[in-house]
């Protein structure tokens, strides 16, 4: 009876320790996966990259989106000469797309003013 108690107690302790060890292993593995998938350059860094690419301007809009499993920042910048749309990879900081819409300066000229020299 004494031997049976010792064996049962030993089995119980081994089972509890094994379950705790397994639980800790799974927690650490999951925590590592969460950290890895949520790593991004941050919105402030993305804005700095976009402003650097346009050489100044005012940020009109900035948002992070996920497309085809990839997160990216979409940033719109306004300057005197036009509007710029910059897409930046949220993980690497790489510029994925850059579009520029130049303002038509002739629209600002009154109709009675000639735009060419005679």
C-alpha positions as CSV (number, residue, x, y, z in Angstrom):
1,X,0.0,0.0,0.0
2,X,2.8,2.4,0.8
3,X,4.5,1.5,-2.5
4,X,1.3,2.1,-4.4
5,X,0.9,5.6,-2.7
6,X,4.4,6.5,-3.7
7,X,3.9,5.4,-7.3
8,X,0.5,7.3,-7.6
9,X,2.0,10.4,-6.1
10,X,5.0,10.2,-8.4
11,X,2.8,9.8,-11.5
12,X,0.6,12.7,-10.4
13,X,3.6,15.0,-9.9
14,X,5.2,13.9,-13.3
15,X,1.9,14.5,-15.1
16,X,1.4,18.0,-13.6
17,X,5.0,19.0,-14.3
18,X,4.8,17.7,-17.9
19,X,1.5,19.6,-18.5
20,X,3.0,22.8,-17.1
21,X,6.1,22.4,-19.3
22,X,4.0,21.8,-22.4
23,X,1.8,24.8,-21.6
24,X,4.9,27.1,-21.1
25,X,6.3,25.9,-24.4
26,X,3.1,26.6,-26.3
27,X,2.8,30.0,-24.7
28,X,6.3,31.0,-25.7
29,X,5.9,29.7,-29.2
30,X,2.6,31.6,-29.7
31,X,4.0,34.8,-28.2
32,X,6.9,34.6,-30.6
33,X,4.5,34.2,-33.5
34,X,2.4,37.2,-32.4
35,X,5.5,39.4,-32.1
36,X,6.8,38.3,-35.5
37,X,3.5,39.0,-37.4
38,X,2.8,42.4,-35.8
39,X,6.2,43.9,-36.5
40,X,5.8,47.1,-38.6
41,X,7.9,50.2,-39.1
42,X,5.2,52.3,-37.5
43,X,3.0,55.0,-38.9
44,X,5.4,57.9,-37.9
45,X,8.3,56.2,-39.7
46,X,6.1,55.6,-42.8
47,X,5.2,59.3,-42.8
48,X,8.8,60.3,-42.6
49,X,9.7,58.0,-45.6
50,X,6.8,59.5,-47.6
51,X,7.7,63.1,-46.8
52,X,11.4,62.3,-47.7
53,X,10.3,60.9,-51.1
54,X,8.1,63.9,-51.9
55,X,10.7,66.3,-50.5
56,X,8.2,68.0,-48.2
57,X,4.5,68.7,-48.1
58,X,1.6,68.3,-45.8
59,X,0.1,64.9,-45.0
60,X,-3.6,64.9,-45.9
61,X,-4.3,61.2,-45.2
62,X,-2.5,58.2,-43.7
63,X,-3.8,54.7,-43.1
64,X,-2.6,51.1,-42.9
65,X,-4.3,48.5,-45.0
66,X,-3.8,44.8,-45.6
67,X,-3.8,43.6,-49.2
68,X,-3.1,40.0,-50.3
69,X,-1.7,39.3,-46.8
70,X,0.7,42.2,-46.9
71,X,0.3,45.3,-44.7
72,X,1.1,48.7,-46.2
73,X,0.7,52.3,-45.5
74,X,-1.2,54.5,-47.9
75,X,-0.2,58.1,-47.4
76,X,-1.5,61.2,-49.3
77,X,0.7,64.4,-49.3
78,X,-0.3,67.8,-50.6
79,X,2.2,70.3,-52.0
80,X,1.8,73.6,-54.0
81,X,2.5,71.8,-57.2
82,X,0.2,68.8,-56.7
83,X,-0.9,65.8,-54.7
84,X,1.2,62.7,-54.1
85,X,0.1,59.2,-53.1
86,X,2.7,57.0,-51.6
87,X,2.3,53.3,-50.7
88,X,4.9,51.9,-48.2
89,X,5.5,48.3,-47.1
90,X,4.6,48.3,-43.4
91,X,7.2,45.6,-42.6
92,X,10.2,46.7,-44.6
93,X,9.6,50.4,-45.2
94,X,10.1,49.9,-49.0
95,X,8.2,52.3,-51.3
96,X,5.7,50.1,-53.2
97,X,4.0,52.8,-55.3
98,X,4.4,56.5,-56.0
99,X,1.8,58.6,-57.9
100,X,1.9,62.3,-58.5
101,X,-0.9,64.5,-59.7
102,X,0.4,67.8,-60.9
103,X,-1.8,70.9,-60.6
104,X,-2.7,72.6,-63.9
105,X,-1.2,76.1,-63.4
106,X,-3.1,77.5,-66.4
107,X,-6.4,77.2,-64.5
108,X,-5.2,79.8,-62.1
109,X,-4.5,82.4,-64.9
110,X,-7.4,84.7,-65.6
111,X,-9.0,84.2,-69.1
112,X,-8.1,87.7,-70.4
113,X,-4.4,87.2,-69.7
114,X,-2.4,85.6,-72.5
115,X,-0.2,82.7,-71.5
116,X,2.2,83.0,-74.5
117,X,4.6,85.8,-75.6
118,X,3.9,87.3,-79.0
